[in-house]
Amino acid sequence: MAFKKRRKNSRFRGSHTHGRGFKKKARGSGHQGGKGMAGTGKRGDAKKTMILNLYGNDYFGSSKALRRGQARVKMPVIALSDITSRIDLLVKSGVAKQAKDAYDVDYSGYKILGNEKISLKLNIKASAASAGAIESVENAGGKIIFSESEGEEEQKEEKEEKEQKEQKKETKKPAKAK
């Protein structure tokens, strides 16, 4: 004999919570995670596929554009010991030139590192150097000449052009009559 199943609306009549647990949580959008975009955050696994389809991976995480400060310029580095040990190869490749009593090495765009005692007299052109590398080269009788990187050179040129334009404007202005 088949029994007729009672409907839920009649079953929960007189029930304090209507089968939803705590009474307050069933009010409004409670107990279902909200409506619409609610619950789509970092841990919203149930709605994550929907978000990825709509917005892609850019929806999650913070924007790098909002971070404060400028990105540090990270230039390639080379050790002083590498330069001294490979000086013959550097001369052959054209990076270094042998002068009268010293080697002229062009490593512009690089930072020179090292704090070891060297015997070669080197004149190194570089963008930056550590204090130990400067001291080591000077003790051997050489020097490190600092050159700006390409971006810094362009910025300096632009500043100089602006200054020249401003000076021209000031000279062109007629004197005001009193």
PyMOL CGO cylinders between C-alpha atoms (Angstrom):
from pymol import cmd
from pymol.cgo import CYLINDER

trace = [
    CYLINDER, 0.00, 0.00, 0.00, 1.45, 3.35, -1.08, 0.3, 1, 1, 1, 1, 1, 1,
    CYLINDER, 1.45, 3.35, -1.08, 1.46, 6.26, 1.30, 0.3, 1, 1, 1, 1, 1, 1,
    CYLINDER, 1.46, 6.26, 1.30, 0.91, 9.82, 0.24, 0.3, 1, 1, 1, 1, 1, 1,
    CYLINDER, 0.91, 9.82, 0.24, 3.92, 12.02, 1.13, 0.3, 1, 1, 1, 1, 1, 1,
    CYLINDER, 3.92, 12.02, 1.13, 3.11, 15.16, 3.06, 0.3, 1, 1, 1, 1, 1, 1,
    CYLINDER, 3.11, 15.16, 3.06, 4.20, 18.46, 1.55, 0.3, 1, 1, 1, 1, 1, 1,
    CYLINDER, 4.20, 18.46, 1.55, 6.82, 20.54, 3.34, 0.3, 1, 1, 1, 1, 1, 1,
    CYLINDER, 6.82, 20.54, 3.34, 4.63, 23.59, 3.79, 0.3, 1, 1, 1, 1, 1, 1,
    CYLINDER, 4.63, 23.59, 3.79, 2.21, 21.63, 5.89, 0.3, 1, 1, 1, 1, 1, 1,
    CYLINDER, 2.21, 21.63, 5.89, 4.93, 19.74, 7.69, 0.3, 1, 1, 1, 1, 1, 1,
    CYLINDER, 4.93, 19.74, 7.69, 6.66, 22.87, 9.07, 0.3, 1, 1, 1, 1, 1, 1,
    CYLINDER, 6.66, 22.87, 9.07, 3.48, 24.66, 10.18, 0.3, 1, 1, 1, 1, 1, 1,
    CYLINDER, 3.48, 24.66, 10.18, 3.79, 25.27, 13.88, 0.3, 1, 1, 1, 1, 1, 1,
    CYLINDER, 3.79, 25.27, 13.88, 7.54, 24.66, 13.79, 0.3, 1, 1, 1, 1, 1, 1,
    CYLINDER, 7.54, 24.66, 13.79, 9.56, 27.50, 15.32, 0.3, 1, 1, 1, 1, 1, 1,
    CYLINDER, 9.56, 27.50, 15.32, 12.36, 27.42, 12.75, 0.3, 1, 1, 1, 1, 1, 1,
    CYLINDER, 12.36, 27.42, 12.75, 10.76, 25.64, 9.76, 0.3, 1, 1, 1, 1, 1, 1,
    CYLINDER, 10.76, 25.64, 9.76, 13.66, 23.21, 9.54, 0.3, 1, 1, 1, 1, 1, 1,
    CYLINDER, 13.66, 23.21, 9.54, 16.30, 25.88, 9.01, 0.3, 1, 1, 1, 1, 1, 1,
    CYLINDER, 16.30, 25.88, 9.01, 18.18, 25.67, 12.28, 0.3, 1, 1, 1, 1, 1, 1,
    CYLINDER, 18.18, 25.67, 12.28, 18.64, 28.95, 14.16, 0.3, 1, 1, 1, 1, 1, 1,
    CYLINDER, 18.64, 28.95, 14.16, 15.65, 31.23, 13.58, 0.3, 1, 1, 1, 1, 1, 1,
    CYLINDER, 15.65, 31.23, 13.58, 17.60, 34.47, 12.93, 0.3, 1, 1, 1, 1, 1, 1,
    CYLINDER, 17.60, 34.47, 12.93, 19.79, 32.93, 10.27, 0.3, 1, 1, 1, 1, 1, 1,
    CYLINDER, 19.79, 32.93, 10.27, 16.86, 32.10, 8.02, 0.3, 1, 1, 1, 1, 1, 1,
    CYLINDER, 16.86, 32.10, 8.02, 15.75, 35.73, 7.73, 0.3, 1, 1, 1, 1, 1, 1,
    CYLINDER, 15.75, 35.73, 7.73, 16.60, 37.63, 4.58, 0.3, 1, 1, 1, 1, 1, 1,
    CYLINDER, 16.60, 37.63, 4.58, 19.53, 36.14, 2.72, 0.3, 1, 1, 1, 1, 1, 1,
    CYLINDER, 19.53, 36.14, 2.72, 20.94, 34.26, 5.66, 0.3, 1, 1, 1, 1, 1, 1,
    CYLINDER, 20.94, 34.26, 5.66, 21.86, 30.61, 5.43, 0.3, 1, 1, 1, 1, 1, 1,
    CYLINDER, 21.86, 30.61, 5.43, 22.31, 30.71, 1.67, 0.3, 1, 1, 1, 1, 1, 1,
    CYLINDER, 22.31, 30.71, 1.67, 25.46, 32.81, 1.51, 0.3, 1, 1, 1, 1, 1, 1,
    CYLINDER, 25.46, 32.81, 1.51, 23.69, 35.88, 0.20, 0.3, 1, 1, 1, 1, 1, 1,
    CYLINDER, 23.69, 35.88, 0.20, 22.40, 36.64, -3.26, 0.3, 1, 1, 1, 1, 1, 1,
    CYLINDER, 22.40, 36.64, -3.26, 24.20, 37.57, -6.43, 0.3, 1, 1, 1, 1, 1, 1,
    CYLINDER, 24.20, 37.57, -6.43, 27.95, 38.08, -6.03, 0.3, 1, 1, 1, 1, 1, 1,
    CYLINDER, 27.95, 38.08, -6.03, 28.01, 37.36, -2.32, 0.3, 1, 1, 1, 1, 1, 1,
    CYLINDER, 28.01, 37.36, -2.32, 30.30, 34.53, -1.33, 0.3, 1, 1, 1, 1, 1, 1,
    CYLINDER, 30.30, 34.53, -1.33, 32.58, 34.87, -4.36, 0.3, 1, 1, 1, 1, 1, 1,
    CYLINDER, 32.58, 34.87, -4.36, 35.72, 35.73, -2.43, 0.3, 1, 1, 1, 1, 1, 1,
    CYLINDER, 35.72, 35.73, -2.43, 39.01, 33.94, -2.15, 0.3, 1, 1, 1, 1, 1, 1,
    CYLINDER, 39.01, 33.94, -2.15, 37.48, 30.90, -0.48, 0.3, 1, 1, 1, 1, 1, 1,
    CYLINDER, 37.48, 30.90, -0.48, 34.16, 30.92, -2.36, 0.3, 1, 1, 1, 1, 1, 1,
    CYLINDER, 34.16, 30.92, -2.36, 34.65, 27.56, -4.02, 0.3, 1, 1, 1, 1, 1, 1,
    CYLINDER, 34.65, 27.56, -4.02, 30.99, 27.04, -4.84, 0.3, 1, 1, 1, 1, 1, 1,
    CYLINDER, 30.99, 27.04, -4.84, 30.91, 30.11, -7.09, 0.3, 1, 1, 1, 1, 1, 1,
    CYLINDER, 30.91, 30.11, -7.09, 34.54, 30.15, -8.20, 0.3, 1, 1, 1, 1, 1, 1,
    CYLINDER, 34.54, 30.15, -8.20, 33.93, 28.70, -11.66, 0.3, 1, 1, 1, 1, 1, 1,
    CYLINDER, 33.93, 28.70, -11.66, 31.30, 31.34, -12.37, 0.3, 1, 1, 1, 1, 1, 1,
    CYLINDER, 31.30, 31.34, -12.37, 33.71, 34.11, -11.39, 0.3, 1, 1, 1, 1, 1, 1,
    CYLINDER, 33.71, 34.11, -11.39, 36.58, 32.69, -13.42, 0.3, 1, 1, 1, 1, 1, 1,
    CYLINDER, 36.58, 32.69, -13.42, 34.34, 32.45, -16.48, 0.3, 1, 1, 1, 1, 1, 1,
    CYLINDER, 34.34, 32.45, -16.48, 33.12, 36.03, -16.08, 0.3, 1, 1, 1, 1, 1, 1,
    CYLINDER, 33.12, 36.03, -16.08, 36.26, 37.86, -14.96, 0.3, 1, 1, 1, 1, 1, 1,
    CYLINDER, 36.26, 37.86, -14.96, 39.21, 35.53, -15.33, 0.3, 1, 1, 1, 1, 1, 1,
    CYLINDER, 39.21, 35.53, -15.33, 42.02, 35.29, -12.79, 0.3, 1, 1, 1, 1, 1, 1,
    CYLINDER, 42.02, 35.29, -12.79, 42.15, 39.07, -12.29, 0.3, 1, 1, 1, 1, 1, 1,
    CYLINDER, 42.15, 39.07, -12.29, 39.19, 38.95, -9.88, 0.3, 1, 1, 1, 1, 1, 1,
    CYLINDER, 39.19, 38.95, -9.88, 41.19, 37.36, -7.06, 0.3, 1, 1, 1, 1, 1, 1,
    CYLINDER, 41.19, 37.36, -7.06, 44.06, 39.03, -5.21, 0.3, 1, 1, 1, 1, 1, 1,
    CYLINDER, 44.06, 39.03, -5.21, 45.14, 42.64, -4.95, 0.3, 1, 1, 1, 1, 1, 1,
    CYLINDER, 45.14, 42.64, -4.95, 46.24, 44.90, -7.77, 0.3, 1, 1, 1, 1, 1, 1,
    CYLINDER, 46.24, 44.90, -7.77, 49.94, 45.64, -8.07, 0.3, 1, 1, 1, 1, 1, 1,
    CYLINDER, 49.94, 45.64, -8.07, 49.10, 49.10, -9.34, 0.3, 1, 1, 1, 1, 1, 1,
    CYLINDER, 49.10, 49.10, -9.34, 47.80, 50.01, -5.91, 0.3, 1, 1, 1, 1, 1, 1,
    CYLINDER, 47.80, 50.01, -5.91, 51.04, 49.19, -4.13, 0.3, 1, 1, 1, 1, 1, 1,
    CYLINDER, 51.04, 49.19, -4.13, 52.97, 52.20, -2.96, 0.3, 1, 1, 1, 1, 1, 1,
    CYLINDER, 52.97, 52.20, -2.96, 56.51, 53.05, -3.92, 0.3, 1, 1, 1, 1, 1, 1,
    CYLINDER, 56.51, 53.05, -3.92, 58.51, 52.51, -7.04, 0.3, 1, 1, 1, 1, 1, 1,
    CYLINDER, 58.51, 52.51, -7.04, 59.95, 49.24, -8.11, 0.3, 1, 1, 1, 1, 1, 1,
    CYLINDER, 59.95, 49.24, -8.11, 63.63, 48.98, -7.32, 0.3, 1, 1, 1, 1, 1, 1,
    CYLINDER, 63.63, 48.98, -7.32, 65.88, 48.88, -10.35, 0.3, 1, 1, 1, 1, 1, 1,
    CYLINDER, 65.88, 48.88, -10.35, 67.59, 45.54, -10.29, 0.3, 1, 1, 1, 1, 1, 1,
    CYLINDER, 67.59, 45.54, -10.29, 70.71, 45.57, -12.42, 0.3, 1, 1, 1, 1, 1, 1,
    CYLINDER, 70.71, 45.57, -12.42, 72.84, 42.57, -13.27, 0.3, 1, 1, 1, 1, 1, 1,
    CYLINDER, 72.84, 42.57, -13.27, 75.88, 42.01, -11.08, 0.3, 1, 1, 1, 1, 1, 1,
    CYLINDER, 75.88, 42.01, -11.08, 79.36, 40.73, -11.79, 0.3, 1, 1, 1, 1, 1, 1,
    CYLINDER, 79.36, 40.73, -11.79, 82.07, 39.74, -9.35, 0.3, 1, 1, 1, 1, 1, 1,
    CYLINDER, 82.07, 39.74, -9.35, 85.46, 41.41, -9.38, 0.3, 1, 1, 1, 1, 1, 1,
    CYLINDER, 85.46, 41.41, -9.38, 87.10, 37.98, -9.25, 0.3, 1, 1, 1, 1, 1, 1,
    CYLINDER, 87.10, 37.98, -9.25, 85.30, 37.02, -12.50, 0.3, 1, 1, 1, 1, 1, 1,
    CYLINDER, 85.30, 37.02, -12.50, 86.71, 40.09, -14.24, 0.3, 1, 1, 1, 1, 1, 1,
    CYLINDER, 86.71, 40.09, -14.24, 90.28, 39.44, -13.11, 0.3, 1, 1, 1, 1, 1, 1,
    CYLINDER, 90.28, 39.44, -13.11, 90.20, 35.72, -13.90, 0.3, 1, 1, 1, 1, 1, 1,
    CYLINDER, 90.20, 35.72, -13.90, 88.72, 36.21, -17.39, 0.3, 1, 1, 1, 1, 1, 1,
    CYLINDER, 88.72, 36.21, -17.39, 90.56, 39.35, -18.46, 0.3, 1, 1, 1, 1, 1, 1,
    CYLINDER, 90.56, 39.35, -18.46, 92.06, 37.61, -21.53, 0.3, 1, 1, 1, 1, 1, 1,
    CYLINDER, 92.06, 37.61, -21.53, 88.63, 36.52, -22.75, 0.3, 1, 1, 1, 1, 1, 1,
    CYLINDER, 88.63, 36.52, -22.75, 87.24, 39.99, -22.11, 0.3, 1, 1, 1, 1, 1, 1,
    CYLINDER, 87.24, 39.99, -22.11, 89.98, 41.55, -24.26, 0.3, 1, 1, 1, 1, 1, 1,
    CYLINDER, 89.98, 41.55, -24.26, 89.24, 39.10, -27.08, 0.3, 1, 1, 1, 1, 1, 1,
    CYLINDER, 89.24, 39.10, -27.08, 85.50, 39.75, -26.92, 0.3, 1, 1, 1, 1, 1, 1,
    CYLINDER, 85.50, 39.75, -26.92, 85.96, 43.54, -26.90, 0.3, 1, 1, 1, 1, 1, 1,
    CYLINDER, 85.96, 43.54, -26.90, 84.57, 44.22, -23.45, 0.3, 1, 1, 1, 1, 1, 1,
    CYLINDER, 84.57, 44.22, -23.45, 88.05, 45.15, -22.18, 0.3, 1, 1, 1, 1, 1, 1,
    CYLINDER, 88.05, 45.15, -22.18, 90.95, 46.98, -23.81, 0.3, 1, 1, 1, 1, 1, 1,
    CYLINDER, 90.95, 46.98, -23.81, 94.55, 46.83, -22.74, 0.3, 1, 1, 1, 1, 1, 1,
    CYLINDER, 94.55, 46.83, -22.74, 95.97, 50.31, -22.17, 0.3, 1, 1, 1, 1, 1, 1,
    CYLINDER, 95.97, 50.31, -22.17, 99.57, 51.22, -21.24, 0.3, 1, 1, 1, 1, 1, 1,
    CYLINDER, 99.57, 51.22, -21.24, 99.66, 49.77, -17.75, 0.3, 1, 1, 1, 1, 1, 1,
    CYLINDER, 99.66, 49.77, -17.75, 95.99, 49.05, -17.04, 0.3, 1, 1, 1, 1, 1, 1,
    CYLINDER, 95.99, 49.05, -17.04, 92.93, 47.40, -18.49, 0.3, 1, 1, 1, 1, 1, 1,
    CYLINDER, 92.93, 47.40, -18.49, 89.90, 49.52, -19.46, 0.3, 1, 1, 1, 1, 1, 1,
    CYLINDER, 89.90, 49.52, -19.46, 86.80, 47.42, -18.86, 0.3, 1, 1, 1, 1, 1, 1,
    CYLINDER, 86.80, 47.42, -18.86, 83.33, 48.53, -19.93, 0.3, 1, 1, 1, 1, 1, 1,
    CYLINDER, 83.33, 48.53, -19.93, 80.58, 47.06, -17.75, 0.3, 1, 1, 1, 1, 1, 1,
    CYLINDER, 80.58, 47.06, -17.75, 78.07, 49.93, -17.97, 0.3, 1, 1, 1, 1, 1, 1,
    CYLINDER, 78.07, 49.93, -17.97, 74.68, 48.71, -16.81, 0.3, 1, 1, 1, 1, 1, 1,
    CYLINDER, 74.68, 48.71, -16.81, 76.27, 46.31, -14.29, 0.3, 1, 1, 1, 1, 1, 1,
    CYLINDER, 76.27, 46.31, -14.29, 77.03, 46.47, -10.59, 0.3, 1, 1, 1, 1, 1, 1,
    CYLINDER, 77.03, 46.47, -10.59, 80.52, 45.36, -9.55, 0.3, 1, 1, 1, 1, 1, 1,
    CYLINDER, 80.52, 45.36, -9.55, 80.75, 43.25, -6.40, 0.3, 1, 1, 1, 1, 1, 1,
    CYLINDER, 80.75, 43.25, -6.40, 83.69, 41.87, -4.49, 0.3, 1, 1, 1, 1, 1, 1,
    CYLINDER, 83.69, 41.87, -4.49, 86.10, 42.50, -1.66, 0.3, 1, 1, 1, 1, 1, 1,
    CYLINDER, 86.10, 42.50, -1.66, 89.19, 40.51, -2.60, 0.3, 1, 1, 1, 1, 1, 1,
    CYLINDER, 89.19, 40.51, -2.60, 92.75, 41.59, -3.17, 0.3, 1, 1, 1, 1, 1, 1,
    CYLINDER, 92.75, 41.59, -3.17, 93.55, 41.92, -6.86, 0.3, 1, 1, 1, 1, 1, 1,
    CYLINDER, 93.55, 41.92, -6.86, 96.87, 42.43, -8.63, 0.3, 1, 1, 1, 1, 1, 1,
    CYLINDER, 96.87, 42.43, -8.63, 95.65, 43.83, -11.96, 0.3, 1, 1, 1, 1, 1, 1,
    CYLINDER, 95.65, 43.83, -11.96, 95.24, 47.56, -12.46, 0.3, 1, 1, 1, 1, 1, 1,
    CYLINDER, 95.24, 47.56, -12.46, 91.69, 48.00, -13.76, 0.3, 1, 1, 1, 1, 1, 1,
    CYLINDER, 91.69, 48.00, -13.76, 89.76, 51.04, -14.93, 0.3, 1, 1, 1, 1, 1, 1,
    CYLINDER, 89.76, 51.04, -14.93, 86.18, 49.81, -14.83, 0.3, 1, 1, 1, 1, 1, 1,
    CYLINDER, 86.18, 49.81, -14.83, 83.20, 51.71, -16.24, 0.3, 1, 1, 1, 1, 1, 1,
    CYLINDER, 83.20, 51.71, -16.24, 80.09, 50.51, -14.38, 0.3, 1, 1, 1, 1, 1, 1,
    CYLINDER, 80.09, 50.51, -14.38, 76.70, 51.77, -13.22, 0.3, 1, 1, 1, 1, 1, 1,
    CYLINDER, 76.70, 51.77, -13.22, 77.27, 50.84, -9.57, 0.3, 1, 1, 1, 1, 1, 1,
    CYLINDER, 77.27, 50.84, -9.57, 79.78, 49.13, -7.32, 0.3, 1, 1, 1, 1, 1, 1,
    CYLINDER, 79.78, 49.13, -7.32, 80.02, 47.91, -3.76, 0.3, 1, 1, 1, 1, 1, 1,
    CYLINDER, 80.02, 47.91, -3.76, 82.28, 49.68, -1.28, 0.3, 1, 1, 1, 1, 1, 1,
    CYLINDER, 82.28, 49.68, -1.28, 84.55, 46.63, -1.09, 0.3, 1, 1, 1, 1, 1, 1,
    CYLINDER, 84.55, 46.63, -1.09, 84.94, 46.50, -4.87, 0.3, 1, 1, 1, 1, 1, 1,
    CYLINDER, 84.94, 46.50, -4.87, 85.83, 50.20, -5.05, 0.3, 1, 1, 1, 1, 1, 1,
    CYLINDER, 85.83, 50.20, -5.05, 88.41, 49.77, -2.29, 0.3, 1, 1, 1, 1, 1, 1,
    CYLINDER, 88.41, 49.77, -2.29, 89.94, 46.68, -3.93, 0.3, 1, 1, 1, 1, 1, 1,
    CYLINDER, 89.94, 46.68, -3.93, 90.29, 48.36, -7.33, 0.3, 1, 1, 1, 1, 1, 1,
    CYLINDER, 90.29, 48.36, -7.33, 91.76, 51.55, -5.84, 0.3, 1, 1, 1, 1, 1, 1,
    CYLINDER, 91.76, 51.55, -5.84, 94.28, 49.56, -3.76, 0.3, 1, 1, 1, 1, 1, 1,
    CYLINDER, 94.28, 49.56, -3.76, 95.48, 47.91, -6.97, 0.3, 1, 1, 1, 1, 1, 1,
    CYLINDER, 95.48, 47.91, -6.97, 95.95, 51.34, -8.57, 0.3, 1, 1, 1, 1, 1, 1,
    CYLINDER, 95.95, 51.34, -8.57, 92.83, 51.43, -10.73, 0.3, 1, 1, 1, 1, 1, 1,
    CYLINDER, 92.83, 51.43, -10.73, 89.51, 53.21, -10.50, 0.3, 1, 1, 1, 1, 1, 1,
    CYLINDER, 89.51, 53.21, -10.50, 85.81, 52.64, -11.04, 0.3, 1, 1, 1, 1, 1, 1,
    CYLINDER, 85.81, 52.64, -11.04, 84.07, 55.22, -13.22, 0.3, 1, 1, 1, 1, 1, 1,
    CYLINDER, 84.07, 55.22, -13.22, 80.32, 55.40, -12.69, 0.3, 1, 1, 1, 1, 1, 1,
    CYLINDER, 80.32, 55.40, -12.69, 78.10, 55.71, -15.74, 0.3, 1, 1, 1, 1, 1, 1,
    CYLINDER, 78.10, 55.71, -15.74, 74.35, 56.07, -15.77, 0.3, 1, 1, 1, 1, 1, 1,
    CYLINDER, 74.35, 56.07, -15.77, 72.16, 53.41, -17.24, 0.3, 1, 1, 1, 1, 1, 1,
    CYLINDER, 72.16, 53.41, -17.24, 70.26, 54.15, -20.46, 0.3, 1, 1, 1, 1, 1, 1,
    CYLINDER, 70.26, 54.15, -20.46, 67.04, 55.16, -18.71, 0.3, 1, 1, 1, 1, 1, 1,
    CYLINDER, 67.04, 55.16, -18.71, 68.81, 57.59, -16.39, 0.3, 1, 1, 1, 1, 1, 1,
    CYLINDER, 68.81, 57.59, -16.39, 70.68, 59.15, -19.31, 0.3, 1, 1, 1, 1, 1, 1,
    CYLINDER, 70.68, 59.15, -19.31, 67.42, 59.76, -21.17, 0.3, 1, 1, 1, 1, 1, 1,
    CYLINDER, 67.42, 59.76, -21.17, 65.85, 61.33, -18.08, 0.3, 1, 1, 1, 1, 1, 1,
    CYLINDER, 65.85, 61.33, -18.08, 68.83, 63.65, -17.66, 0.3, 1, 1, 1, 1, 1, 1,
    CYLINDER, 68.83, 63.65, -17.66, 68.65, 64.68, -21.32, 0.3, 1, 1, 1, 1, 1, 1,
    CYLINDER, 68.65, 64.68, -21.32, 64.92, 65.41, -20.99, 0.3, 1, 1, 1, 1, 1, 1,
    CYLINDER, 64.92, 65.41, -20.99, 65.52, 67.54, -17.89, 0.3, 1, 1, 1, 1, 1, 1,
    CYLINDER, 65.52, 67.54, -17.89, 68.25, 69.50, -19.67, 0.3, 1, 1, 1, 1, 1, 1,
    CYLINDER, 68.25, 69.50, -19.67, 65.97, 70.12, -22.67, 0.3, 1, 1, 1, 1, 1, 1,
    CYLINDER, 65.97, 70.12, -22.67, 63.18, 71.38, -20.39, 0.3, 1, 1, 1, 1, 1, 1,
    CYLINDER, 63.18, 71.38, -20.39, 65.58, 73.71, -18.61, 0.3, 1, 1, 1, 1, 1, 1,
    CYLINDER, 65.58, 73.71, -18.61, 66.81, 75.10, -21.93, 0.3, 1, 1, 1, 1, 1, 1,
    CYLINDER, 66.81, 75.10, -21.93, 63.22, 75.69, -23.11, 0.3, 1, 1, 1, 1, 1, 1,
    CYLINDER, 63.22, 75.69, -23.11, 62.38, 77.50, -19.86, 0.3, 1, 1, 1, 1, 1, 1,
    CYLINDER, 62.38, 77.50, -19.86, 65.47, 79.70, -20.22, 0.3, 1, 1, 1, 1, 1, 1,
    CYLINDER, 65.47, 79.70, -20.22, 64.46, 80.59, -23.79, 0.3, 1, 1, 1, 1, 1, 1,
    CYLINDER, 64.46, 80.59, -23.79, 60.94, 81.51, -22.62, 0.3, 1, 1, 1, 1, 1, 1,
    CYLINDER, 60.94, 81.51, -22.62, 62.34, 83.76, -19.90, 0.3, 1, 1, 1, 1, 1, 1,
    CYLINDER, 62.34, 83.76, -19.90, 64.60, 85.60, -22.36, 0.3, 1, 1, 1, 1, 1, 1,
    CYLINDER, 64.60, 85.60, -22.36, 61.75, 86.08, -24.88, 0.3, 1, 1, 1, 1, 1, 1,
    CYLINDER, 61.75, 86.08, -24.88, 59.37, 87.67, -22.34, 0.3, 1, 1, 1, 1, 1, 1,
    CYLINDER, 59.37, 87.67, -22.34, 59.26, 91.46, -22.85, 0.3, 1, 1, 1, 1, 1, 1,
    CYLINDER, 59.26, 91.46, -22.85, 59.92, 93.67, -19.87, 0.3, 1, 1, 1, 1, 1, 1,
    CYLINDER, 59.92, 93.67, -19.87, 56.78, 95.16, -18.33, 0.3, 1, 1, 1, 1, 1, 1,
    CYLINDER, 56.78, 95.16, -18.33, 56.48, 98.93, -18.54, 0.3, 1, 1, 1, 1, 1, 1,
    CYLINDER, 56.48, 98.93, -18.54, 55.81, 100.76, -15.33, 0.3, 1, 1, 1, 1, 1, 1,
]
cmd.load_cgo(trace, "trace")
